[in-house]
Amino acid sequence: MMKEIENAIIEDGKIIDTASEKVLGEVGHVILAVEMPPEMLGIYRIESVVVYDTDETIEFIDQEKVDNQGFFSEEEIKEFLAESYGILPECIETV
């Protein structure tokens, strides 16, 4: 059964509840949706980021990463997220 959490941060590959500061699980994989606004050719933006734990029992939608920051490739976004979360870029799937 999937549990969706709302108030969390991802740090050093761990999903941490911001209220209790309790580690809820390890990051298993991340689903990344990317947009390329037609008025900004060659610029990619993060449309959504969904983080799952290794058991796929926790789902966290990271709204904090959805902003107007521009990137020059999907790989650059993956590297940015991997560094931010403390995980390998291979854990991030682009859809």
N, C-alpha and C positions, 0 to 999 in steps of 0.2 A: 504494500500500500504506500503510495507516494504522499509525502508530507511537504506541503509548500510553506516555506518560511519567508517572512517579509523583512525582518530586521536582523541583518547579518553583514559580516564583512568576510572577505577572503584574504587570508594572510598565511604565508609560508605553506601553501597547499592545503590549508585547513579552513573549513566553514565554521565561523565563530558567531554565536548569538551575541548581538550587541548589548542586550539588556543584562544577561547573566554572565557574559564573557566565557561561557561554556563552549568547548569545542563540540560541534554537532557531528562532524565527520570529516573525512579526507575528500578532496576534490577528485572525482573519478574522470569526468569529462565535461566539456563546455560546448554548448551549441551557440554559434555566433551567426547572426544575420547581419549582412552588410548591405548598405544602399550606396548608390552612386547617383547623386542628384544631377539631372540633365543640364541644369544651368552651371554646373561645376565639373566640366569634363576632366577626367583623370584624378578626381578626388573621391575617396571612399570614406564613408562614415559608418559608425556602429549603429545599427538599427535596433538590435536587441541582443542580450546576453543571458543565457540560462545555464546555471551551474548545477551539476548533479554530483552527489557523493558516490563513492566507489560501489555501494550496494544499490544505488539508484532508488533510495528510499526518501531522499531529500531533494527538493527542487527549490532553487533560489534564483529569482529574476533580478539581476543586478542593474537597476535603473541608474545607479550612479555613473556607470560607464557610458550611458547613452547621452551624448552631448553633441555639440557642433564641431568637435575636434576633427580635423581632416587628416587623412593618411593617403599615401601614394600607391598602396597596394594592400590586398587582403593579407599577405604575409606580414607586412608591417603591423597591421592590427593584431594579428596572432602573436607576434613577438611582444608588442606592448602589453597585451593581456597576460601572456605567460609570465612576463617580468613582474607585472602588478600582483598577480596571484601567487607567484612562487611555484609555478608548474612548468612542465615542458610544453612547447608549442604543439607537439604531436597530440596532446590531450584536447585540443581545440578543433572542432569540426565546423566548417563554414557551410551554411545552407542558403 
